[in-house]
């Protein structure tokens, strides 16, 4: 099946040329003249697009508003999003990246640059899909399920995990928060499977080079954001001590993961340099990102 790309652009000539270019490179395209039309198209599609390419300056609903709507919709907020815009100032580009879009390409653009971005994102999509399918398969065989009671506070189900790889025993859960939470299944089992499946897909030689990964964990009725890193250790088989920092919560979107990655990077720096840190403090930072900022943008 050809990868499906949604192109949102109000310039009719450019929209036509983009459509022609993408289809000639073996992509299937759907087009819309603004964000409002694009949302309607998305709601009627049976196949979720592999990538969204959008202009910023458009009538009725501009690119920023469109991206915000996409970020807050669980059906679509994992679709890679690329801004293709005539807004070329450093401030405009910085704003686009701060919002959490995957790439920002300025007009006029080089056709090769756009095709390279699309190719790279689709390769990443395929790896994540493979990882997600493998996780679904593994968790299904474990016959586990953890659903959030309707009467509970969502924040109670935000869990932060740190797991190290041990050459003899495999993944070992180092610490987690909240500690007092009575989860219906073992967090050690969850972290073990997430780490093991990720290494089976990426390989130990590349796992710590991967970007953070956002996953659906259907059996837990949750999403997970996994961040892998390492520090040199000659005693380890791979010449480095590898670890995974992960958050599991009912709702995580791409808009969240940009800021979560900053938090995880800061935490990872402390782990590498063997500095003191408090897992509860980092959990609170994640809590603020997932709940407080979500409330502000709704």
C-alpha positions in Angstrom: 0.0 0.0 0.0 1.3 3.4 -0.9 2.0 5.9 2.0 -0.8 8.4 2.3 0.0 12.1 2.6 -2.4 14.9 3.5 -1.4 18.2 2.0 -3.0 21.4 3.3 -2.3 24.5 1.2 -4.4 27.4 0.0 -2.3 28.2 -3.0 -4.0 26.3 -5.8 -1.0 26.2 -8.1 1.4 25.0 -5.4 -1.1 22.5 -4.2 -1.4 21.0 -7.7 2.4 20.9 -8.1 2.9 19.2 -4.7 0.2 16.7 -5.5 1.9 15.9 -8.9 5.4 15.7 -7.3 4.3 13.3 -4.5 2.2 11.0 -6.8 5.1 10.8 -9.2 7.3 9.5 -6.3 4.8 6.8 -5.5 2.8 8.5 -2.7 -0.9 8.7 -2.5 -2.2 12.2 -1.7 -5.2 13.9 -0.3 -5.5 17.7 -0.5 -7.3 20.5 1.4 -7.3 24.3 1.0 -7.2 25.1 4.8 -7.2 23.5 8.2 -11.0 23.5 8.6 -11.4 21.5 5.4 -8.5 19.2 6.3 -10.2 18.3 9.7 -13.4 17.4 7.9 -11.5 15.2 5.5 -9.6 13.5 8.3 -12.9 12.7 10.1 -14.2 10.9 7.0 -11.0 8.9 6.2 -10.8 5.2 6.9 -7.0 5.2 6.5 -5.0 7.6 8.8 -2.5 9.6 6.8 1.2 8.7 7.2 2.3 12.4 7.1 0.6 15.8 7.2 2.2 18.7 5.2 0.6 22.0 6.0 1.0 25.7 5.1 0.7 28.2 8.0 -1.0 31.2 6.5 -4.5 30.0 5.4 -8.0 31.4 5.6 -10.7 30.1 8.1 -8.2 28.0 10.0 -4.4 28.6 9.7 -1.7 26.1 10.2 -1.1 26.8 13.9 -4.8 26.3 14.7 -4.9 23.1 12.6 -1.8 21.7 14.3 -3.3 22.4 17.7 -6.5 20.6 16.7 -4.5 17.6 15.5 -2.4 17.6 18.7 -5.5 17.3 20.8 -7.2 14.5 18.9 -6.0 11.0 19.9 -6.8 9.5 16.5 -4.4 11.9 14.7 -1.9 13.3 17.2 0.8 10.7 16.4 0.8 11.6 12.7 4.2 13.3 11.7 3.4 17.0 10.9 5.5 19.2 8.6 5.1 22.9 8.2 5.7 24.1 4.6 5.6 27.9 4.9 6.6 31.2 3.4 7.2 32.5 7.0 11.0 32.3 7.0 12.2 34.4 9.9 14.1 32.6 12.7 11.3 33.6 15.1 8.7 31.8 12.8 10.8 28.7 12.5 11.5 28.6 16.2 7.8 28.9 17.0 6.9 26.1 14.7 9.5 23.8 16.3 8.4 24.9 19.8 4.9 23.9 19.0 6.2 20.4 18.4 6.0 19.9 14.6 8.3 17.3 13.2 9.9 19.5 10.5 9.7 23.1 9.2 10.5 23.7 5.6 10.5 27.2 4.1 9.2 28.3 0.7 10.6 28.2 -1.9 11.8 24.7 -1.1 14.0 22.2 -2.7 12.0 19.2 -3.9 14.8 16.8 -2.7 14.6 18.2 0.8 10.9 17.6 1.1 11.2 14.1 -0.3 14.1 13.3 2.1 12.0 14.5 5.1 9.0 12.4 3.9 11.2 9.3 3.4 12.9 9.7 6.8 9.6 10.1 8.6 8.0 7.1 6.9 11.0 4.9 7.8 10.5 6.0 11.4 6.8 5.4 11.2 7.4 1.9 10.0 9.8 1.2 12.9 7.4 2.5 15.5 4.5 0.5 13.9 6.6 -2.6 14.1 7.5 -1.8 17.7 3.8 -1.2 18.6 2.7 -4.4 16.9 5.3 -6.4 18.8 4.3 -4.8 22.1 0.6 -5.6 21.4 1.6 -9.2 20.6 3.7 -9.6 23.7 1.3 -8.0 26.1 -1.6 -10.0 24.6 0.2 -13.3 25.3 0.7 -12.0 28.9 -3.1 -11.6 29.1 -2.8 -8.3 31.0 -5.2 -5.4 31.1 -5.2 -2.2 33.2 -8.1 0.2 32.7 -8.5 3.5 34.5 -11.6 3.6 36.8 -13.9 6.4 35.9 -13.9 7.7 39.4 -10.1 8.0 39.7 -8.0 11.1 39.0 -6.1 10.9 35.8 -2.9 12.1 37.5 -2.8 8.9 39.6 -2.2 6.9 36.4 0.8 8.9 35.3 3.8 6.6 36.0 7.5 7.5 35.6 9.9 4.6 35.2 13.7 4.2 35.1 15.0 0.8 33.8 18.7 -0.3 33.3 19.9 -3.0 31.1 21.9 -5.8 32.9 24.0 -8.1 30.7 23.1 -11.1 32.9 19.4 -10.5 33.7 18.2 -8.1 31.0 16.1 -5.1 31.8 15.8 -4.3 35.5 13.4 -1.7 37.0 15.5 0.7 39.0 12.9 3.0 40.4 9.4 4.4 39.6 6.9 6.9 40.9 4.3 6.9 42.4 5.7 4.1 44.6 2.6 3.7 46.7 0.3 3.1 43.7 -1.3 -0.3 43.7 -1.1 -1.1 40.0 -3.1 -4.1 38.8 0.0 -5.6 37.1 3.8 -5.6 37.8 5.5 -2.4 36.7 8.7 -4.5 36.5 7.0 -6.7 33.9 5.8 -3.7 31.9 9.3 -2.0 31.9 11.0 -5.3 31.1 8.8 -6.0 28.1 9.0 -2.4 26.7 12.8 -2.4 26.9 13.2 -5.9 25.6 10.9 -5.3 22.6 12.6 -2.0 21.7 16.0 -3.6 21.7 14.7 -6.4 19.5 13.5 -3.9 16.9 16.3 -1.3 17.1 19.2 -3.5 18.2 21.5 -2.8 21.2 24.0 -1.0 19.0 21.4 1.6 17.9 18.8 1.7 20.7 20.5 4.7 22.5 20.8 6.5 19.2 17.0 6.4 18.6 14.8 9.4 19.3 12.1 9.2 22.0 9.3 6.9 20.9 5.6 7.5 21.5 3.5 4.3 21.6 0.0 3.1 22.1 -0.2 0.4 24.8 -3.7 -0.8 24.2 -3.7 -3.5 26.8 -3.0 -0.9 29.4 -5.5 1.5 27.9 -2.6 4.0 27.9 0.3 5.5 26.0 3.9 5.3 26.6 6.8 7.7 25.8 10.2 5.9 25.9 13.5 7.6 26.0 16.8 5.6 25.7 20.3 6.7 26.6 23.6 5.4 27.9 26.9 6.3 29.5 30.3 4.6 28.9 31.0 1.5 31.0 33.8 -0.8 29.9 32.5 -3.7 32.1 29.3 -3.9 30.0 29.1 -6.1 26.9 28.2 -3.1 24.7 30.8 -0.8 26.2 28.0 1.3 27.7 25.4 1.2 30.4 22.0 1.4 28.7 18.8 2.6 30.3 15.3 3.6 29.5 13.3 6.5 31.0 9.6 6.1 30.3 6.3 7.7 31.2 3.0 5.8 31.0 -0.3 7.8 31.0 -3.8 7.7 29.5 -3.1 10.6 27.1 0.3 11.6 25.6 0.5 13.4 22.3 3.3 14.8 20.1 2.7 18.3 21.6 3.5 16.8 25.0 6.5 14.8 24.0 8.6 17.8 22.9 8.6 19.1 26.5 8.8 15.6 28.0 11.9 15.0 26.0 13.5 18.1 27.5 12.7 16.8 31.0 14.1 13.4 30.2 17.2 14.9 28.7 17.8 16.8 31.9 17.2 13.7 34.0 19.5 11.7 31.8 22.3 14.2 32.2 22.1 13.7 36.0 22.1 9.9 35.6 25.2 10.1 33.3 27.1 12.4 35.7 25.9 10.4 38.8 24.3 13.5 40.3 21.6 13.4 42.9 18.0 13.6 41.7 14.5 13.1 43.0 12.1 11.0 40.9 9.1 12.7 42.5 10.2 16.1 41.3 10.6 14.8 37.8 7.2 13.1 38.0 5.6 16.5 39.0 7.2 18.1 35.9 5.7 15.4 33.7 2.3 15.8 35.5 2.3 19.5 34.8 3.0 18.9 31.1 0.3 16.3 30.7 -2.4 17.8 32.8 -1.9 21.5 33.4 -0.8 22.4 29.9 -3.5 20.2 28.3 -6.1 22.1 30.3 -4.7 25.4 29.1 -4.9 24.5 25.4 -8.4 22.9 25.4 
